[in-house]
Amino acid sequence: MQRFRLNSDLYVRWKVSVNNYSYEDLSLFLIDSRMNRTKISYSVEEDDIICFLFRGEEQKYSGEYSLSLIANYKKPNQQVIDAISAFKLVPFLD
């Protein structure tokens, strides 16, 4: 897992498999080390690569972060499409 210094801007790119869902039906969540879930706005590059900027000023906790891509969030047939342990934020790099 890649480690980054806390409070540094991170440009995140994630290759996903959307299983014939439209991106309008998908919600992206960032889960921090304390299991707080934050819905993230994202863009999509070619070949199903989701991209977003996680600004240093938005980072509150060090530790491991994961991503979940959910179809039909808070609607019938809600389903996790993809999930990953994404990165670790640390107070300092050794």
SULDAKA-V601808 format. One record per residue. N is the residue number from 0. OMEGA is omega as a letter, one per 30 degrees, with the letter a starting at -180 (NA if undefined). NEAR is the number of other ideal C-beta (glycine too) atoms within 10 Angstrom. Layout:
n	omega	near
N	OMEGA	NEAR
N	OMEGA	NEAR
This chain:
n	omega	near
0	a	8
1	l	7
2	l	12
3	l	17
4	l	14
5	l	15
6	l	14
7	l	11
8	l	12
9	l	18
10	a	8
11	l	17
12	a	9
13	l	16
14	a	11
15	l	19
16	a	10
17	l	16
18	l	9
19	l	6
20	l	14
21	a	8
22	l	14
23	l	5
24	a	15
25	l	19
26	a	16
27	l	22
28	l	17
29	a	18
30	a	17
31	a	17
32	l	14
33	l	8
34	l	7
35	l	11
36	l	12
37	l	13
38	a	11
39	l	16
40	a	7
41	l	18
42	a	10
43	l	13
44	l	10
45	l	5
46	l	7
47	l	13
48	l	13
49	a	21
50	l	12
51	l	17
52	l	13
53	a	19
54	l	11
55	a	13
56	l	7
57	a	13
58	a	18
59	a	13
60	l	12
61	l	17
62	a	11
63	l	15
64	l	23
65	l	16
66	l	21
67	l	17
68	a	23
69	l	20
70	l	19
71	a	14
72	a	16
73	l	7
74	l	9
75	l	5
76	l	7
77	a	11
78	l	12
79	a	11
80	a	18
81	l	19
82	a	14
83	l	13
84	a	11
85	a	18
86	l	17
87	l	15
88	a	22
89	l	13
90	l	8
91	l	7
92	l	7
93	NA	4
